Amino acid sequence: MRIKSLNPKETSYLAEVLGSEIIKTESLVVLGLVGDLGAGKTTFTKSLIKALGSKKKVTSPTFLVMRRFVLKSKRNVYHIDAYRVAAYDLVHLGAKEIFKSPNIVVIEWADKVRHILPKGTIWIKFAHSRDSNHQNERHLTFNRR
């Protein structure tokens, strides 16, 4: 499925809608976000985690690699930034255990660690508009693999 977002506010809205559906599930949900710098991955993630019910401020874990948020339901949400790490590093941080529990995991730059992600990961590709007159426009493509 491909969706056009005209601006960051629409990207946030899409994340909120997805979050309202994810929170209804009781199984593991892994979202693999891919796209160039500035394509909207962090904007999307911040809105998604807020929609899931986190009261904590969401910032990019670029230098920390991973942040954990505990929801009111006691379910964990993990926000991982794989830009500066290899799959090996995530395994040593406990990724395999995280994927065994009914957590919600959002991984930015997921293509860098693709081979350790579980089957059923929902891939979201963020792309800038090719039209220079629509600089804020993004195209989000959803796939499940």
WOMO-V228791 format. One record per helix or strand of 3 or more residues. SS is the DSSP state (helix for helix, strand for strand). FROM is the first residue (numbers start at 1). LEN is the number of residues. Records with the same first field share a line. If there is no record, write none. Layout:
BEGIN
SS = FROM-LEN ; FROM-LEN
END
This chain:
BEGIN
strand = 2-4 ; 29-7 ; 66-5 ; 76-6 ; 104-5 ; 122-7 ; 138-7
helix = 8-15 ; 41-11 ; 87-6 ; 95-4 ; 110-7
END
